[in-house]
Amino acid sequence: MDIKITPSKLCGSVNVPSSKSFAHRQIICAALSDGKSVVSNVSVSQDIEATVRAMNALGADLTINGYTVTANPFKGVADTNMPINIDCGESGSTLRFIIPVAAALGVNATFTGRGKLPVRPLTPYVTELSKSGIDFGGYNGTLPMTISGKLRSGRFEIAGDISSQFITGLIFGLSLTDGRSEIILTSRLQSKPYVDITVESLKMFGVQVKETANGYEISGGQGFKACNCAVEGDFSQAAFFYAANALGSSIEMPNMPKHSVQGDSVIRNVCGNRTAFELDCSDVPDIVPIMSVFASALKGTTSFKNVGRLRIKESDRIETTIGLLKSLGGNAWCDNDTLFVEGVGKLRGGTVDSHNDHRIAMSAAIAATICNGDVIIKDAGCVKKSYPSFFEDYNELGGNANVINLE
């Protein structure tokens, strides 16, 4: 689906989708709990559906009704020797969170996925879980991947600069084992706020995780306690509207919390800049594309440091962000792990290839608000991955986005 946008400022009020990061984690906790749990204010996307599907394959009883996910007491699979298939769609969170959970439950599972997911790195799991009872069945670096065996508690050493998702997955899995476990970080933990979200979510469901000087300590056997909770608004999605406001729009977001452990809440401070700035993006990689759009309107050249991990997202987000800006008359380049964005003020408009990346498509839509000419976004339907109603909300706010090609 291609969309054509005639430039206009946005104005009005929007309820930003709930935090996908919190939703993934709270749904997994609810699925594993000992009683009926209700997770409300869930913005259902393809990624969230993938996590619900994966947990149900592992013997959970989750149902989606509107914006609510209900979990009945966890029972597990009847026969752990019977192979099951876990379809993770295109969700890296689902894949990396669920592998250790399935391993801890002793399930014989095959993980599948689509898009770029099959080739996203899993080596840290293969290396560490293989030492603790898990067989990866000749995994060759791409999905499908089959695991068998039962995860044992113990000491796990893992790099912190590949993806925080590995640390979250280990915390989930090790909380289901019987003994005490340690996660030792062998390098600085990047995207730490996402692990903070994990720890906070588990705490809601009665599972305590201790942060140590060089990692985390998890006591197994605590058990997940039933809990009713609501998912807070998502700053990685709100970032598009905060940037739009900084670029001249006027959008209210009444459902966003004043205080949050979400790392992407830094967008509120970033958008206060009126000249070029420098930012370490180790903890906030997801909002680099939209921050780059904002930076293109500032005076001077902005530098986004430590963005290397953007190359292994839904697209190579360094190249696709550069492509987005250049397609619209901006200028950006990368040197090692730093992305530079030249401030050019207004953009001219043009055609942007989303490369099937939801964050590139939505960033292009916000860029249209400072363009002199129309913006065409190719494969704009990819927003369904995280924010299915984005273009509906965009138009409700006074935007002029119209489908021009359904293919």
C-alpha positions as CSV (number, residue, x, y, z in Angstrom):
1,M,0.0,0.0,0.0
2,D,1.4,3.4,-1.1
3,I,0.2,6.6,0.5
4,K,0.4,10.2,-0.8
5,I,0.5,13.0,1.7
6,T,-0.3,16.6,0.9
7,P,1.6,18.7,3.5
8,S,-0.3,20.3,6.4
9,K,0.3,20.9,10.1
10,L,-1.4,18.6,12.6
11,C,-3.7,19.8,15.3
12,G,-6.0,18.1,17.9
13,S,-5.9,15.3,20.5
14,V,-4.8,11.7,20.1
15,N,-4.6,8.7,22.4
16,V,-1.2,7.3,21.6
17,P,-1.1,3.5,21.5
18,S,0.0,1.8,24.7
19,S,3.6,0.8,25.2
20,K,4.4,-2.3,23.1
21,S,7.4,-2.9,25.3
22,F,5.3,-3.0,28.4
23,A,2.5,-4.9,26.7
24,H,4.8,-7.8,25.5
25,R,6.1,-8.2,29.0
26,Q,2.9,-7.9,30.9
27,I,1.1,-10.3,28.6
28,I,3.9,-12.9,29.1
29,C,3.7,-12.4,32.9
30,A,-0.1,-12.7,32.8
31,A,0.1,-15.9,30.7
32,L,2.5,-17.5,33.2
33,S,0.5,-16.5,36.3
34,D,-1.3,-18.7,38.8
35,G,-4.7,-17.1,38.4
36,K,-6.9,-15.1,36.1
37,S,-5.1,-11.9,35.0
38,V,-6.4,-9.0,32.9
39,V,-4.1,-6.7,31.0
40,S,-6.0,-3.7,29.8
41,N,-5.3,-0.8,27.4
42,V,-3.4,-3.0,25.0
43,S,-2.9,-1.6,21.5
44,V,-3.1,-4.8,19.5
45,S,-0.6,-5.0,16.7
46,Q,0.9,-7.8,14.7
47,D,3.8,-8.0,17.2
48,I,1.5,-8.3,20.2
49,E,-0.6,-10.9,18.4
50,A,2.7,-12.9,17.8
51,T,3.4,-12.9,21.6
52,V,-0.1,-14.0,22.4
53,R,0.1,-16.7,19.8
54,A,3.5,-17.9,21.1
55,M,2.4,-18.1,24.7
56,N,-0.8,-20.0,23.8
57,A,1.4,-22.5,21.9
58,L,3.3,-23.0,25.2
59,G,0.1,-23.9,27.0
60,A,-1.2,-20.5,28.1
61,D,-4.9,-19.5,27.8
62,L,-4.9,-16.0,26.5
63,T,-7.7,-14.2,24.6
64,I,-7.9,-10.8,23.0
65,N,-11.1,-8.8,23.3
66,G,-10.7,-5.3,21.9
67,Y,-8.0,-3.6,24.0
68,T,-8.0,-6.2,26.7
69,V,-6.0,-9.5,27.0
70,T,-7.3,-12.0,29.5
71,A,-5.2,-14.8,30.9
72,N,-6.6,-17.8,32.7
73,P,-4.3,-19.8,35.0
74,F,-1.2,-21.2,33.2
75,K,-1.3,-25.0,32.6
76,G,1.5,-25.6,30.1
77,V,1.6,-28.1,27.3
78,A,0.2,-31.5,28.1
79,D,3.2,-33.4,26.7
80,T,6.6,-31.5,26.5
81,N,8.0,-34.3,24.2
82,M,5.4,-33.5,21.5
83,P,7.0,-30.9,19.1
84,I,5.2,-27.5,18.8
85,N,5.6,-24.7,16.4
86,I,5.9,-21.1,17.6
87,D,5.2,-18.5,14.8
88,C,6.9,-15.2,15.9
89,G,5.8,-13.3,12.8
90,E,8.2,-10.4,12.4
91,S,8.5,-9.7,16.1
92,G,12.1,-9.8,17.5
93,S,10.7,-9.3,21.0
94,T,8.5,-12.3,20.7
95,L,11.3,-14.5,19.4
96,R,14.0,-13.4,21.9
97,F,11.7,-13.3,24.9
98,I,10.0,-16.7,24.3
99,I,13.1,-18.9,23.5
100,P,14.3,-19.0,27.1
101,V,10.7,-19.4,28.4
102,A,10.2,-22.4,26.2
103,A,13.6,-23.7,27.3
104,A,12.7,-23.3,30.9
105,L,9.4,-25.1,30.4
106,G,11.3,-28.0,28.8
107,V,9.3,-27.8,25.5
108,N,10.4,-29.2,22.2
109,A,9.7,-26.1,20.1
110,T,10.4,-24.9,16.6
111,F,10.5,-21.1,16.1
112,T,9.6,-19.6,12.7
113,G,9.3,-16.0,11.5
114,R,9.1,-13.8,8.5
115,G,10.6,-10.6,7.1
116,K,14.1,-10.0,8.5
117,L,13.4,-11.9,11.6
118,P,14.8,-15.3,10.5
119,V,18.3,-13.8,10.2
120,R,18.4,-11.5,13.3
121,P,21.2,-12.6,15.7
122,L,20.5,-15.4,18.2
123,T,24.1,-16.5,18.9
124,P,24.2,-15.4,22.6
125,Y,21.4,-17.8,23.3
126,V,23.0,-20.6,21.4
127,T,26.3,-20.1,23.2
128,E,24.9,-19.8,26.8
129,L,21.8,-21.9,26.8
130,S,23.7,-24.8,25.2
131,K,25.8,-24.9,28.4
132,S,22.7,-25.3,30.6
133,G,20.7,-28.1,29.1
134,I,19.4,-26.8,25.7
135,D,20.0,-28.4,22.4
136,F,19.6,-26.2,19.3
137,G,19.4,-29.0,16.8
138,G,22.1,-27.9,14.4
139,Y,20.9,-24.2,14.2
140,N,22.7,-22.6,11.2
141,G,22.0,-18.9,11.8
142,T,18.5,-18.6,10.4
143,L,15.0,-19.6,11.3
144,P,13.4,-22.1,11.6
145,M,15.2,-23.1,14.8
146,T,14.4,-26.0,17.0
147,I,15.2,-26.3,20.7
148,S,14.9,-29.2,23.1
149,G,15.9,-30.0,26.6
150,K,15.2,-28.2,29.9
151,L,17.0,-25.0,31.0
152,R,18.9,-25.2,34.3
153,S,19.6,-22.3,36.6
154,G,23.2,-21.1,36.9
155,R,25.6,-18.4,35.8
156,F,25.1,-16.9,32.3
157,E,27.6,-14.5,30.7
158,I,26.3,-12.4,27.9
159,A,27.3,-9.2,26.1
160,G,25.1,-6.2,26.9
161,D,25.8,-4.4,23.6
162,I,24.1,-6.7,21.1
163,S,20.4,-6.4,22.2
164,S,18.8,-5.9,25.6
165,Q,16.2,-8.4,24.4
166,F,18.6,-11.2,25.3
167,I,18.8,-10.1,28.9
168,T,15.0,-9.7,29.1
169,G,14.5,-13.2,27.7
170,L,17.0,-14.7,30.1
171,I,15.3,-13.0,33.1
172,F,12.0,-14.5,32.0
173,G,13.4,-18.0,31.5
174,L,15.5,-18.1,34.6
175,S,12.6,-16.9,36.8
176,L,10.9,-20.2,35.8
177,T,13.8,-22.5,36.9
178,D,14.1,-23.9,40.4
179,G,17.4,-22.4,41.5
180,R,19.3,-19.1,41.8
181,S,20.8,-17.7,38.6
182,E,23.1,-14.9,37.7
183,I,23.3,-12.9,34.5
184,I,26.8,-11.5,34.1
185,L,27.2,-8.7,31.6
186,T,30.5,-8.8,29.7
187,S,30.1,-5.4,28.2
188,R,28.1,-2.3,28.9
189,L,24.3,-2.8,28.7
190,Q,22.8,-0.8,25.9
191,S,19.1,0.0,25.9
192,K,19.0,-0.6,29.7
193,P,15.6,1.1,30.1
194,Y,14.0,-1.8,28.2
195,V,15.4,-4.2,30.9
196,D,14.1,-1.8,33.6
197,I,10.6,-2.3,32.0
198,T,11.1,-6.0,32.3
199,V,12.0,-5.8,35.9
200,E,9.1,-3.5,36.7
201,S,6.6,-5.8,34.8
202,L,7.8,-8.9,36.7
203,K,7.5,-7.0,40.0
204,M,3.8,-6.4,39.2
205,F,3.3,-10.1,39.0
206,G,5.2,-10.9,42.2
207,V,8.6,-11.9,40.8
208,Q,11.6,-10.0,42.2
209,V,14.8,-9.4,40.1
210,K,17.9,-8.0,41.8
211,E,20.1,-5.7,39.8
212,T,23.8,-6.3,40.7
213,A,27.0,-4.4,40.0
214,N,27.6,-6.4,36.8
215,G,24.2,-7.8,35.9
216,Y,21.1,-9.4,37.4
217,E,20.3,-12.0,40.0
218,I,17.2,-14.1,39.7
219,S,15.7,-16.5,42.2
220,G,13.8,-19.2,40.5
221,G,10.6,-20.7,41.9
222,Q,9.0,-17.5,43.0
223,G,5.9,-18.1,40.8
224,F,4.0,-15.5,38.8
225,K,1.0,-14.1,40.8
226,A,-2.2,-13.1,39.1
227,C,-2.5,-9.3,38.5
228,N,-4.8,-6.9,36.8
229,C,-2.9,-4.0,35.1
230,A,-3.1,-1.4,32.4
231,V,-0.4,-0.7,29.9
232,E,0.9,2.9,29.8
233,G,1.2,5.0,26.7
234,D,4.2,4.3,24.4
235,F,6.8,6.9,24.1
236,S,8.3,5.3,21.0
237,Q,5.0,6.0,19.2
238,A,4.4,9.3,20.9
239,A,7.8,10.4,19.6
240,F,6.3,11.0,16.2
241,F,3.8,13.4,17.6
242,Y,6.3,15.1,20.0
243,A,8.5,15.7,16.9
244,A,5.5,17.0,14.9
245,N,4.8,19.5,17.7
246,A,8.4,20.7,17.7
247,L,8.0,21.1,13.9
248,G,5.0,23.4,14.2
249,S,2.0,21.1,14.8
250,S,-0.2,21.3,18.0
251,I,-1.1,17.8,19.3
252,E,-2.3,16.9,22.7
253,M,-1.5,13.4,24.1
254,P,-3.6,13.0,27.3
255,N,-2.8,9.3,27.9
256,M,1.0,9.8,28.2
257,P,2.4,9.4,31.8
258,K,4.4,12.2,33.4
259,H,7.0,9.8,34.7
260,S,8.1,6.6,33.0
261,V,11.1,4.1,32.9
262,Q,10.7,4.1,29.2
263,G,14.0,5.3,27.7
264,D,12.2,6.8,24.7
265,S,10.6,9.4,27.1
266,V,13.8,11.4,26.4
267,I,12.1,12.6,23.2
268,R,10.4,15.3,25.3
269,N,13.8,16.8,26.2
270,V,15.2,16.2,22.7
271,C,12.4,18.2,21.1
272,G,13.2,21.2,23.3
273,N,16.3,21.8,21.2
274,R,16.3,24.7,18.8
275,T,19.7,24.2,17.4
276,A,21.8,21.1,16.4
277,F,22.7,18.8,19.3
278,E,24.6,15.6,20.1
279,L,23.0,12.5,21.6
280,D,24.2,9.1,22.7
281,C,21.5,6.7,21.3
282,S,22.7,3.6,23.0
283,D,19.5,3.4,25.0
284,V,17.1,4.8,22.5
285,P,17.7,3.3,19.1
286,D,14.0,3.1,18.1
287,I,13.5,6.9,18.0
288,V,16.6,7.7,15.9
289,P,14.6,7.9,12.6
290,I,12.1,10.5,13.9
291,M,14.7,12.4,15.8
292,S,16.6,12.6,12.5
293,V,13.5,14.2,10.9
294,F,13.4,16.7,13.7
295,A,17.1,17.4,13.4
296,S,16.8,18.1,9.7
297,A,14.8,21.3,10.6
298,L,17.4,22.7,13.0
299,K,20.3,25.0,12.4
300,G,23.6,23.1,12.2
301,T,24.5,19.4,12.1
302,T,23.2,17.0,14.7
303,S,25.1,13.9,15.6
304,F,23.5,10.7,16.9
305,K,26.2,8.5,18.5
306,N,26.3,4.7,19.0
307,V,23.7,3.8,16.4
308,G,25.4,0.7,15.0
309,R,22.6,-1.7,16.2
310,L,20.1,0.1,13.9
311,R,21.6,-1.9,11.0
312,I,19.8,-5.1,12.3
313,K,16.3,-3.7,12.8
314,E,13.4,-4.3,10.5
315,S,15.5,-2.5,7.9
316,D,19.1,-1.2,8.0
317,R,17.8,1.9,9.8
318,I,20.9,3.8,9.3
319,E,20.7,3.5,5.5
320,T,16.9,3.8,5.4
321,T,16.9,6.9,7.6
322,I,19.6,8.5,5.4
323,G,17.5,7.5,2.3
324,L,14.3,9.0,3.8
325,L,16.0,12.4,4.4
326,K,17.8,12.5,1.1
327,S,14.6,11.5,-0.8
328,L,12.9,14.6,0.7
329,G,15.7,17.1,0.1
330,G,17.5,16.7,3.4
331,N,21.1,15.5,4.0
332,A,22.5,12.8,6.3
333,W,25.5,10.5,6.4
334,C,27.1,7.9,8.7
335,D,30.7,7.7,9.9
336,N,31.4,4.5,11.9
337,D,28.6,4.4,14.6
338,T,27.6,8.0,14.4
339,L,24.7,9.3,12.2
340,F,25.0,13.0,11.2
341,V,22.0,15.0,10.1
342,E,22.4,18.4,8.5
343,G,19.8,21.0,9.4
344,V,18.2,22.3,6.2
345,G,15.0,23.8,7.5
346,K,12.2,23.0,5.1
347,L,12.2,19.8,3.0
348,R,11.0,19.7,-0.6
349,G,8.9,16.5,-0.7
350,G,9.4,13.4,-2.8
351,T,9.0,9.7,-2.7
352,V,10.2,7.6,0.3
353,D,10.7,3.8,0.2
354,S,9.8,2.6,3.7
355,H,11.6,-0.7,3.0
356,N,8.7,-2.3,4.9
357,D,9.9,-0.6,8.1
358,H,7.1,0.9,10.2
359,R,9.3,3.5,11.9
360,I,10.6,4.8,8.5
361,A,7.0,5.1,7.2
362,M,5.8,7.0,10.2
363,S,8.8,9.3,10.2
364,A,8.2,10.1,6.6
365,A,4.6,11.1,7.4
366,I,5.8,13.5,10.1
367,A,8.5,14.8,7.7
368,A,5.7,15.7,5.3
369,T,4.5,18.4,7.8
370,I,7.6,20.5,6.9
371,C,7.7,19.7,3.2
372,N,6.9,22.2,0.4
373,G,5.6,19.4,-1.9
374,D,3.7,16.1,-1.7
375,V,5.2,13.1,0.0
376,I,4.6,9.5,-1.4
377,I,5.4,6.7,1.0
378,K,5.9,3.3,-0.6
379,D,4.7,0.2,1.4
380,A,3.2,2.4,4.0
381,G,1.0,-0.4,5.2
382,C,3.9,-1.7,7.2
383,V,2.7,0.6,10.1
384,K,0.4,-2.3,11.0
385,K,3.4,-3.9,12.7
386,S,3.2,-1.5,15.7
387,Y,0.6,1.2,15.1
388,P,-2.1,0.0,12.7
389,S,-4.3,3.1,13.1
390,F,-1.5,5.6,12.5
391,F,-2.7,7.0,9.3
392,E,-6.3,7.2,10.5
393,D,-5.1,9.1,13.6
394,Y,-2.9,11.3,11.3
395,N,-5.9,12.3,9.2
396,E,-8.1,12.9,12.3
397,L,-5.4,15.4,13.3
398,G,-5.9,17.3,10.1
399,G,-3.4,15.4,8.0
400,N,-4.1,14.7,4.3
401,A,-2.9,11.1,3.7
402,N,-4.6,9.1,1.0
403,V,-4.0,5.6,-0.4
404,I,-2.9,5.7,-4.0
405,N,-1.9,2.1,-4.5
406,L,-3.3,-0.9,-2.7
407,E,-0.8,-3.4,-4.0
